[in-house]
Amino acid sequence: MLLEAGDAYAHELEAGNPVAANKGFCAETTLPKYAPNGRLSPTHLRIALNATEEALSAKRVAASVAITVNGFPGASGSLAVVDRVLALNAVDLSIEKVDGVDDWDHDGKLLTLRWNAGFEGARTVVVSYLIERPIAGLYFHVADETAPNRALHAITDHETERARYWLPCVDQPLVRTTLEFVITHSTKHTAIANGLHISTTPSPTDASRSTTVYKLANHTCPSYLICFAVGDLVVANDGDVDGMKLQYLCSRDHEFVTPENLLRTFGNTGNIVRWMQDKVGYKFPWEKYAQIISPRIEYGAMENISLVTYKNVYLFNEDLGKDGFDKQVNSTNVHEMAHTYFGDLLTMRHFEHVWLKESWATYIDYCYSEDHYSHDEARLKIFQAMEGYISETSRYVRPIVCRTYESSWDMFDMHTYPGGAFRIHMLRHIVGDDAFWKAVKKYVNAFAGKSVETEDFKRALEQESGLNLTKFFDQWIYGRGYPKLKATYEYDAAKGLVQLTLEQTQGDKALEIPDVFEVVVEVDVKDAKGEIYTTEVVFNDLSGKKVIAYLRVGNAKPEVVEIDPRGKVLHSLDFNPGEAVLEATMRKGVEVSSRVRAYRQLIKNGGVNAYKKVAAALRDEPFFGVRSLVYRALEKEETQTAINILADSLATETDPRSLVILANASGAKDPRIRAGLLALLQRPSAQLSPRIRRFAYANLGRQAHPDDAAFLIAASQDPASHDIHSFTLTGIVDGLGQHRSAAAFAHLEKLLFELKPDAGRGVPEDVHIGAVMAYASTAVWQESALVRRAAAEKLASLVRADPSHRVQRAAIRALTKFTEGEAKPYLGVCGAVAATAFAEQDTAEVVKLVSGMRGDSKNVGELKKTVEDLEGKIRKLEDTVLLLDADRKEKDKAAADAKAAEAKAAEAPKA
């Protein structure tokens, strides 16, 4: 049987030491975080809000919350603090009165409720308060002089600890309550919240006002998943799945917001629900499944119970679908829906266990790809997950389960999302597919409606598979790091024997990373006849960190070597078996990761012949995903030959799914790249998506060609640049910022600071934020010190007074581009805004930006000349190196041929 969620902390403290300071992740003085006590437990919230048009416009909502609090059994008459005092998070709220307690006080952050003695059973506390311009949690979308056409609405977004800025509550995931919303609103507006729609009733005395009631009565909800929205919303209904209503909403901000586009965006939802119910073995628990899009949602999407919120960029139309954006939207839909089970139905006990929701949602997205897309597309997704995690480990390495963090928000990183997802993938292969999914179904059914810890999931897997997974969890979940494999390859033709040596090189005592991870690594060798030979390299405590494997092959010469060809082990790989094997693997490898790694190694090897092989294979590569990753590898290499391949590809690439990556990767300053980008932008519109145009325009600006400033300015004034999310205009603005010219600077200044009659800024907020950064990028290149200082002063005015926190943060970031002398006068205002204008979980990031306003005070003109001179010199040096390398190889080949001829002559029979 499965045990109830309980304390597994003793084991976690012993295995992998997750409470130890995590170097690079947080300060060594950081203390571990723990879930709160639960003796006084809120069990129900009845939230009443006066959210009329007038209230929303003023960003001022009168509210009350009736909190049902259960005392702990046996606590009646207790004088212990834990039995009679309950602290609610309530930041910057005007508390008017509290009924149902003996005493209370509010210090601006905590609302402390006190009873004279402990009690058993339920008590009701009613808090009446005023919400006024909250800095987080509840976001108002209100028209003003900068954006007079906004569709009025308000919406919540809480992860991880932001409910406290509008709702007095225990803002921790351990506390789960049932909910009731009573929202008074303008009759012309729509109101929606967690749970089932009970009623919408017009006021008997004022027809312009109505009251909408929603109840979440059959399920409990932690604070971070509470959600409501009210205002001018477009609604699209999409039928139901087994009686569960499907509904999609979006704020009515522009002409692209239509029921048709909402159905296009979320139209696959019903199919995903049916697939996921079958996969997880549990019927969808909610009475409705609503999805709402709003420009006030900042961090992508959020899985609130029965009401999922999305950032505005997810609204989708046919134009966006050309480059595969539809699958990205679908991927997010799957991820958020997976949280219905992993996060909503089964809630993490506290933030150290966040992988039980985010890693799982990421992995379910891979499983959906596995079941619905091509093998290569699914394998690409899990390979990129692995690489995403590995990329973060260059900055810090922490356990997946980890209590030592500065902010709970810090736990939502690449360790948690792809890093944890790949560990789940490994567990699936270790226990076997059948046992894995049976265990998952039992885990979900056993803990539905409860809080879970990592040990609960571990026990479910062990009980179904019969395996002891303690060491796996010690190494991979409670421990740090991953295997870094170094491989060497030898082939003995006379014996028909392949020798492969694998060594784990990751060991680091200071970071507590073990010398050996216990893994089994498969290896496939394919010969010239297409025959495949397979072996396993087994690492454990007995094997040590270096293992030599032998594989007997047939008479045909081995051509392709693939390490971990079925993608079962999280690892990095250092493997350079020579150009012949790399070329064959690049062309004939079965696994996506094998082909990508072969391309990358040849690119890294360099030399004329290696690049020729890469260019030839790239033209023949059938899978757009591999081509996309090769374009990225060429971008990073930055040699002239790599740039030439990118330039050639701009003329030949036709698949928009890889063309969007190529356009983004073509940022090198080079005449051929410029010509390729200009030609790309002249292609028929049917071949170009808004994102392709965005990256093409941005990288055209990076060319800094004198003729392109006027071209970019004209493009910015073309109405066609205002596509569904103004992606095209965003790219043009970015390009102007990189152009560095006085004309580009002047145009950006006008775009940023001149308001148009009846149109305000005339661009969406996302474009405006991009323009803030672009303006700073080009301002610092202006020759006049007075111009630069004036630009810094104007950016400081945005920090001080812009009504958007996102714009304020962008302006602070923009000021970090200036020299210390130019930015220093505004450190005070930046520091004040950083400390007061953002949610606590976001403050650290902004404070770091302010602290970073230090720089080299070298003359800007001198810096500009130095950069441009170096760009040209490096390019020339690369050409020289490649020519010398080719000449050396030709000489080496000639010498080898001469030596072979001498040997042959010596062996010839004498007359």
C-alpha positions, 0 to 999 in steps of 0.5 A: 500500500502507499503511505500518506504524505509524511516526513521524509526529511531525515532521509533527505538530510542524509542523502545528498545533503540538500540543506548544504549551501549551493555554490553559485545558486545562493549565498553560503549564509542562506538558511534552509526553508521549511513548510509552515506548521499546520495546527491552525489550518484555513480550510475555506475562503469566501472572497468578495470583490467590488470590481466594477468599471469604476473600481478597475479604472481606479485600480482600487477594489474593496474586498472581504475574505471570510476564512474558515479556520480549523483548530487542531484536535485536542487544542481546546484551551491550549495557550501555546502560540501555534494553537491560538495565533495565525499569521496571514501574508497581507502585503500593503493592504489597507485592513479596515476591520477583522471580525471573529478573533480576540485580537489582531494587528497588521505590520504591512506584511503580516496580518496576525490573528489571535485567539485567547486560547486554542480551539477545536473545530471551525471558526470563521474570520472575516477580514474587510480590506482595500486593495489599491494599486498592488505591486504584484499578484493582481494586475490591472490593465487600464487605458492611459495616455501611453496606451489609450486603447487597452481593454479594461480588465484585472487578472491575478497571477501568483506563482510563487508567493504573490497572492499576498499582495491582494489577498490575506492568506497563508501564502504557502503551498501546504495550505489548501482551501475550498473557494467561493468568489462573489464578484460584483462587476459591470454588467457589460463585463465578464467575470470568471474564477476557479471552480464552477460557475454558480450564477450571474445575477443583475443588481435589482437596483442598478442594471449596470451592475451584476454579481457573479459567483464561482465555487470550488467546493469539491477540491482544495486549492493552495494560494498560488493557484487561486485565480480570477479575472474580470473585465472586457473579455472576448469569450469562445466556448468549445463544447465539453469533454465528458461534461467538463466545459471548455472555455477560452477568453482573451482581453479585447485589445486589438483586431486579432482577438477573435473567437476564431483565433481563440479556437485556433489557439486552444482548439486541440484542448479537448483532444489533449484532455482525452489523451492525458486522462488515459495516460495518467489514469484519472478522470479530469477532476474539474467542472470546467477547463478555462484558458485565458490570455492577457497582456498582464500575465508576465511569466508565460502561463500558469496552471491555476485550478480550472482557470489557466492563464497565458501571456498574450503572445500565445494568441495564435493565427495562421501567419504564426503557424508557418514556422511551427509556433502552433506546436509551441503553443500546443506544447504549453497547453500540454504542460499547463494541463499536466499540472492538473495532476502534477501540481493542482491535484497533487500539490508539492508540500513545499518548494524543495519538492517543486520538481514533482510538478514542474519536472513532471509537466515538462516530461508529460509534454515530451510524452505527448510529442512521443505519442503524436509527432515524429520520432525525430521531433520527440527525440529532439525535445528530450535531447534539448531538455538535457542540454538546457539543464546542462547549460545551467550547470556551468553557473551552478550545480544544485540538488533537484530537491533543495531547501537552500534558496534565496527565494522560492522563485529561484527553484523554478530553473533549468535544474527543475524543468528539463533537469528533473524531466530527464531524470523522470525519463531515466526512471521510466527506462530503469523500471520499465515502461509498463511498471512506470505508468502503472506506478504513476497511475497508482501515485496519482490516485493515492495522493489526489487532493493531498500534498506530496513529497519526493519520497511518495513518488519514489515509494510508488515506483519501488512498490510497482517495480520491486526495485530499490531506487534509493541509490538513484534518488541519492545520486540524481535527486538529492545529489548534485551533478551528472555524468560527463563522459569522455570517449575514445574509439579504436578499430582493429580490422585484423581482429574485427574488434571495436574498442570503446573506452568511456570515462566519467570525468565530472567528480568534484569533491568541493561541489559534492559531485561523485566520481561515478554515477551508476548508469548503463550506457548503450553503444551502437556501431553500424558498419558499411553494410548497414549492420548494427552491433550493440553493447552496454557500458556499465558503470558502478562502484566496482567498475570505477570511473573508466570502463573499456568495452569491446565489440566484435563486428563483421568483415565490413568496416565500422562507419557510425558510432552512436553513444546512448542512441536511445537517449536513456542517460542524462550526460554530456559527451566528449567524443572525437573519433576522427573525421571519417566516423564523424562524417558517417555518423553525421549522415547515417546516424539514426539518433538525432543527438548522434548526428547533432554531436557529430556535426558539432565536433567537426565544426569544433575540429575546424579546417577546410575539409571538416567545414566542407563535410559539414556544409555538404551534409547540411544540404542533405540533412532531412530533419529540420531540427538537426539543421536548426541545431547545426545553425546554432553551432555555426553561429557560436563558432564565429569563424569566417567559414562558419559564417559563409555556410550560414550565408549560403544557407540563407539562400537555400533553406526553405523550411520555415521551422528551421529558417526561423532559427537560421535567421536568428543565428545570422547575426555576424557582421558580414557582407554575405550575411547582409545580402542574405538577410536582405534577400530573405526579406524579399521572399514572398510573404507566404514563406515568411512568418512574423518571427522569421521577419523579426530575426531577419530585421534584427540581424540586418541592423547588426550589420550597421550598414549606412544604407540600412538605417533608412530601410529599417525606419521605413519598415517600422512605419509600414502597417504590415509590421504590426502583425498579431504580436508586432513580432516584425516591429520588435525585430525592426526596433532591435535592429535599429538599436544594433545599428548604432547610427545617429538616425537610428538613435533619433528614430528610437527616441521619437518612438519611445518618448513622443505620444501620438494623439489618441494612440499614445505610444502607438505600439504594444508594451512588449515592443515598447520594452524592446525599444527601451533596450534598443534605445540604450544600445544605440545611445551608448554609441553616440559620440557626444557625451551630452547626448549620452547623458541626456539619453540616460536621463530620459531612461531614468524618467521611465524608471521613476514614473512609468506606470508599467513595472515591466517598463521600469525594470527594462529601463533599469536594465537599460541604464546598466549599458551606460558607463558608471559616470553616465548612470551614477546620477540615477542610482538613487531612483533606480535603487528606490524603485528596485526596493519598493516597486516589485514583488519580493521574489523579483526584487533581488534580480532588480537590485542586482541590476542596480548594483551592476551599474558600474562600468569601464569609463573609457571613452565611448568613441575609443571603445567603438573603434577598438571593437570594430578593429578587432572584428576585422582583425579576428576575421582575417586571422581566422582566414589565415589559420584556415589556409595554413591548416589546409596547407599543413594537411596537404603537406602531411598527406604528401609526406604520408604518400611518399613514405607509403611509396618508399615502404612499398618499394622496399617490400617489392621483390628484388630482380 
